[in-house]
């Protein structure tokens, strides 16, 4: 039985509109500030009608913060993290679903338990490994009384920005749960047709997982693009910094002119790539969350 409650529907829509307005107002405020001049943005209260200075402010932000090169770095880092996470997660989920090996469930639960460990807890050990990748070998050589100091640092490099972030317990769990829904008869038919394990993975599982891959691509790309703490730790050279760190350089310092309109324009520019990814992949993103194609 469906009850007609028009007043409740209107109240629900009203709360929805208020919620959307509350979420969108900071974005609108940022956009308006990015279109004004320094004199206008310094007024109290600031005008709430957009101006015509956005492109001028954006050009200043690009030059002052070197956002073009930093956005390119962010794109490479986000793309590398996305490809790495999905590739490793799919292969690990495939191994734990279709192969019988000792301690298989223990391996899965060890991966799953890493979700309970905050990033901040792992940040210092990870930095130690990245700053000297060969430190374990140096320790082993030291125990053997061999005085050799091997040093290989991944600081200020794309590998240092990408590799520590490519493992994902969440993606592994999601792919494993999806692979468990694939009928066993499909695997048996593949064996009868002479397909090997990797052929079954490449020709059967990979096409079936395309909507899941699309959904995770959006989530992981935005995650990689918005990284701040890790790039801040492993990069000291300006040419290796990412766009999120570049915004920090646009924020007015104590003795500088408060060019908030330039900082807001830079924020809008840095915000555009992940927003465009979400918009263009919205249909695949929704399908990957609500559908299971078999």
VEXDREN-2710 file (C-alpha; in Angstrom, 1 decimal):
% VEXDREN-2710
k/r/px/py/pz
1/UNK/0.0/0.0/0.0
2/UNK/1.4/3.4/-1.1
3/UNK/0.3/6.4/1.0
4/UNK/0.1/9.8/-0.6
5/UNK/1.7/12.4/1.6
6/UNK/2.3/15.5/-0.6
7/UNK/3.3/17.6/2.4
8/UNK/6.0/15.1/3.4
9/UNK/7.3/15.0/-0.2
10/UNK/7.5/18.8/-0.2
11/UNK/9.3/18.8/3.1
12/UNK/11.8/16.2/1.8
13/UNK/12.5/18.2/-1.3
14/UNK/12.9/21.3/0.8
15/UNK/15.5/19.6/3.0
16/UNK/17.2/18.3/-0.1
17/UNK/17.4/21.7/-1.6
18/UNK/18.8/23.2/1.6
19/UNK/21.4/20.5/1.8
20/UNK/22.5/21.0/-1.8
21/UNK/22.6/24.8/-1.2
22/UNK/24.8/24.3/1.9
23/UNK/27.2/22.1/0.0
24/UNK/27.4/24.3/-3.1
25/UNK/27.6/27.7/-1.4
26/UNK/31.4/27.4/-0.6
27/UNK/32.1/26.5/-4.2
28/UNK/30.0/29.4/-5.4
29/UNK/31.8/31.7/-3.0
30/UNK/35.1/30.5/-4.3
31/UNK/34.1/31.0/-7.9
32/UNK/32.8/34.5/-7.2
33/UNK/36.0/35.5/-5.4
34/UNK/38.0/34.1/-8.4
35/UNK/36.2/36.5/-10.7
36/UNK/36.7/39.7/-8.8
37/UNK/39.5/42.3/-8.5
38/UNK/41.7/42.7/-5.4
39/UNK/39.7/45.8/-4.4
40/UNK/36.4/44.0/-4.7
41/UNK/37.4/40.8/-2.9
42/UNK/38.8/42.9/0.0
43/UNK/35.4/44.5/0.6
44/UNK/33.3/43.6/3.7
45/UNK/31.0/42.1/2.8
46/UNK/32.4/40.7/-0.5
47/UNK/30.1/41.1/-3.6
48/UNK/28.2/37.9/-4.3
49/UNK/27.8/38.6/-8.1
50/UNK/30.5/37.2/-10.3
51/UNK/32.8/39.6/-12.0
52/UNK/34.8/39.4/-15.3
53/UNK/38.3/38.9/-14.0
54/UNK/38.5/35.1/-13.8
55/UNK/40.8/34.4/-16.8
56/UNK/43.1/37.3/-15.7
57/UNK/43.3/35.9/-12.2
58/UNK/43.7/32.4/-13.5
59/UNK/46.7/33.4/-15.6
60/UNK/48.3/35.1/-12.6
61/UNK/47.8/31.9/-10.6
62/UNK/49.2/29.7/-13.3
63/UNK/52.4/31.9/-13.4
64/UNK/52.8/32.6/-9.7
65/UNK/52.2/29.0/-8.6
66/UNK/53.6/27.2/-11.7
67/UNK/50.3/25.3/-11.7
68/UNK/50.7/24.1/-15.3
69/UNK/53.7/21.9/-14.4
70/UNK/52.3/20.9/-11.0
71/UNK/48.9/19.9/-12.5
72/UNK/50.9/17.7/-15.0
73/UNK/52.6/16.1/-12.0
74/UNK/49.3/15.5/-10.3
75/UNK/47.9/13.9/-13.4
76/UNK/50.8/11.5/-13.7
77/UNK/50.6/10.6/-10.0
78/UNK/46.8/10.2/-10.1
79/UNK/47.0/8.1/-13.3
80/UNK/49.8/5.9/-11.9
81/UNK/48.0/5.3/-8.6
82/UNK/44.8/4.5/-10.5
83/UNK/46.4/2.0/-12.9
84/UNK/48.6/0.5/-10.1
85/UNK/45.8/0.1/-7.6
86/UNK/43.4/-1.5/-10.1
87/UNK/46.0/-3.8/-11.6
88/UNK/47.4/-5.1/-8.3
89/UNK/43.9/-5.4/-6.7
90/UNK/42.4/-7.4/-9.5
91/UNK/45.4/-9.8/-9.7
92/UNK/45.4/-10.3/-5.9
93/UNK/41.6/-10.8/-5.8
94/UNK/41.9/-13.2/-8.7
95/UNK/44.6/-15.2/-6.9
96/UNK/42.6/-15.4/-3.6
97/UNK/39.4/-16.4/-5.4
98/UNK/40.5/-19.0/-8.0
99/UNK/43.7/-20.5/-6.5
100/UNK/44.0/-22.9/-3.6
101/UNK/47.2/-22.2/-1.7
102/UNK/48.2/-22.5/2.0
103/UNK/46.9/-19.7/4.2
104/UNK/44.8/-18.2/1.5
105/UNK/42.1/-16.9/3.9
106/UNK/44.8/-15.6/6.3
107/UNK/46.4/-13.6/3.4
108/UNK/43.0/-12.1/2.6
109/UNK/42.3/-11.1/6.2
110/UNK/45.7/-9.7/6.6
111/UNK/45.1/-7.5/3.6
112/UNK/41.6/-6.6/4.9
113/UNK/42.9/-5.7/8.4
114/UNK/45.1/-3.0/6.8
115/UNK/41.9/-0.9/6.4
116/UNK/42.0/-0.5/10.2
117/UNK/45.4/1.0/10.2
118/UNK/45.3/4.8/9.6
119/UNK/47.6/6.3/7.0
120/UNK/49.2/8.5/9.7
121/UNK/50.4/5.4/11.5
122/UNK/52.1/4.0/8.4
123/UNK/53.5/7.3/7.1
124/UNK/56.9/7.3/9.0
125/UNK/57.8/3.7/8.2
126/UNK/56.8/4.2/4.6
127/UNK/58.9/7.4/4.4
128/UNK/61.9/5.5/5.8
129/UNK/61.6/2.9/3.1
130/UNK/61.2/5.4/0.3
131/UNK/64.1/7.5/1.5
132/UNK/66.5/4.5/1.5
133/UNK/65.0/1.6/-0.4
134/UNK/68.1/-0.6/0.1
135/UNK/68.2/-0.1/3.9
136/UNK/67.1/-3.7/4.6
137/UNK/70.0/-5.0/2.5
138/UNK/72.4/-2.7/4.4
139/UNK/71.2/-4.2/7.6
140/UNK/71.7/-7.7/6.4
141/UNK/75.2/-6.8/5.1
142/UNK/75.9/-5.3/8.5
143/UNK/75.0/-8.5/10.3
144/UNK/77.4/-10.3/8.0
145/UNK/80.1/-7.7/8.9
146/UNK/80.3/-6.4/5.4
147/UNK/80.8/-2.7/5.4
148/UNK/79.0/-1.6/2.3
149/UNK/76.6/1.3/2.2
150/UNK/74.1/1.0/-0.6
151/UNK/71.8/4.0/-1.0
152/UNK/68.8/4.3/-3.4
153/UNK/66.3/7.0/-2.6
154/UNK/63.0/7.5/-4.2
155/UNK/62.5/11.0/-2.8
156/UNK/61.7/13.7/-5.4
157/UNK/60.7/11.1/-8.0
158/UNK/57.4/9.9/-9.6
159/UNK/58.1/6.4/-8.3
160/UNK/58.3/7.7/-4.7
161/UNK/55.0/9.6/-5.2
162/UNK/53.2/6.6/-6.8
163/UNK/54.5/3.2/-5.6
164/UNK/53.7/3.6/-1.8
165/UNK/50.1/4.4/-2.7
166/UNK/49.3/1.7/-5.2
167/UNK/48.2/-1.0/-2.8
168/UNK/44.5/-1.0/-1.9
169/UNK/42.7/-3.3/0.5
170/UNK/39.4/-1.8/-0.4
171/UNK/39.7/-2.4/-4.2
172/UNK/41.0/-6.0/-3.5
173/UNK/38.0/-6.7/-1.3
174/UNK/35.5/-5.3/-3.9
175/UNK/37.0/-7.3/-6.8
176/UNK/37.1/-10.4/-4.7
177/UNK/33.4/-10.1/-3.8
178/UNK/32.6/-9.6/-7.4
179/UNK/34.6/-12.6/-8.5
180/UNK/32.8/-14.7/-6.0
181/UNK/29.5/-14.0/-7.8
182/UNK/30.8/-15.3/-11.1
183/UNK/29.3/-18.7/-11.7
184/UNK/31.7/-21.7/-11.3
185/UNK/30.3/-23.1/-14.6
186/UNK/31.9/-20.2/-16.4
187/UNK/35.3/-21.2/-15.0
188/UNK/34.7/-24.9/-15.9
189/UNK/33.7/-24.0/-19.4
190/UNK/36.9/-22.0/-19.8
191/UNK/38.9/-25.0/-18.7
192/UNK/37.2/-27.2/-21.2
193/UNK/37.9/-24.7/-24.0
194/UNK/41.6/-24.9/-23.1
195/UNK/42.0/-21.4/-21.5
196/UNK/44.7/-21.0/-19.0
197/UNK/44.4/-19.0/-15.8
198/UNK/45.6/-15.7/-17.2
199/UNK/43.6/-16.2/-20.4
200/UNK/40.5/-16.8/-18.2
201/UNK/41.3/-13.6/-16.3
202/UNK/42.0/-11.6/-19.5
203/UNK/39.2/-12.8/-21.7
204/UNK/36.4/-13.5/-19.1
205/UNK/36.9/-11.7/-15.8
206/UNK/38.3/-8.5/-17.1
207/UNK/35.4/-7.7/-19.5
208/UNK/32.9/-8.6/-16.8
209/UNK/34.6/-6.2/-14.4
210/UNK/34.6/-3.2/-16.6
211/UNK/31.8/-1.3/-14.7
212/UNK/33.6/-2.1/-11.4
213/UNK/36.8/-0.8/-12.9
214/UNK/35.1/2.4/-14.1
215/UNK/33.6/3.1/-10.7
216/UNK/36.9/2.5/-8.9
217/UNK/38.8/4.5/-11.5
218/UNK/36.8/7.6/-10.6
219/UNK/37.3/7.1/-6.9
220/UNK/41.0/6.3/-7.0
221/UNK/41.8/9.1/-9.5
222/UNK/40.2/11.7/-7.3
223/UNK/42.0/10.1/-4.3
224/UNK/45.3/10.3/-6.1
225/UNK/44.7/13.9/-7.3
226/UNK/43.8/15.2/-3.9
227/UNK/46.9/13.7/-2.1
228/UNK/48.6/16.3/0.1
229/UNK/50.4/14.8/3.0
230/UNK/52.4/12.2/1.1
231/UNK/53.6/14.5/-1.7
232/UNK/54.4/17.2/0.9
233/UNK/56.8/14.7/2.7
234/UNK/58.6/13.1/-0.3
235/UNK/59.1/16.2/-2.5
236/UNK/61.5/19.0/-1.8
237/UNK/62.1/20.2/-5.3
238/UNK/59.5/22.6/-6.7
239/UNK/59.5/20.8/-10.1
240/UNK/58.3/17.6/-8.4
241/UNK/55.5/19.1/-6.4
242/UNK/51.8/18.5/-7.1
243/UNK/49.0/20.9/-7.8
244/UNK/47.5/20.6/-4.3
245/UNK/50.8/21.8/-2.8
246/UNK/50.9/24.5/-5.5
247/UNK/47.8/26.0/-4.0
248/UNK/49.6/26.5/-0.7
249/UNK/52.1/28.8/-2.5
250/UNK/49.2/31.0/-3.6
251/UNK/47.9/31.6/-0.1
252/UNK/49.0/35.1/1.0
253/UNK/51.7/35.2/3.6
254/UNK/51.8/37.6/6.5
255/UNK/53.8/40.3/4.8
256/UNK/52.3/39.9/1.3
257/UNK/49.4/41.5/-0.4
258/UNK/46.2/39.5/0.3
259/UNK/45.6/38.3/-3.3
260/UNK/42.8/35.9/-2.3
261/UNK/41.2/36.3/-5.7
262/UNK/44.3/34.7/-7.3
263/UNK/44.4/31.9/-4.7
264/UNK/40.7/31.2/-5.4
265/UNK/41.2/31.2/-9.2
266/UNK/44.1/28.7/-8.7
267/UNK/41.8/26.5/-6.5
268/UNK/39.2/26.5/-9.2
269/UNK/41.8/25.4/-11.8
270/UNK/43.1/22.6/-9.6
271/UNK/39.5/21.5/-8.9
272/UNK/38.5/21.1/-12.6
273/UNK/40.3/17.9/-13.6
274/UNK/38.7/15.6/-11.0
275/UNK/35.4/17.2/-11.5
276/UNK/35.6/16.6/-15.3
277/UNK/36.5/13.0/-14.6
278/UNK/33.5/12.5/-12.4
279/UNK/31.2/14.2/-15.0
280/UNK/32.4/12.3/-18.0
281/UNK/32.4/8.9/-16.2
282/UNK/29.3/9.5/-14.1
283/UNK/27.2/6.9/-16.0
284/UNK/29.9/4.2/-15.7
285/UNK/30.4/5.2/-12.1
286/UNK/26.7/4.7/-11.2
287/UNK/26.5/1.4/-13.1
288/UNK/29.6/0.1/-11.3
289/UNK/28.0/0.8/-7.9
290/UNK/24.5/-0.6/-8.6
291/UNK/24.9/-3.3/-11.2
292/UNK/26.7/-6.6/-11.4
293/UNK/27.1/-7.7/-15.0
294/UNK/27.7/-11.4/-15.5
END
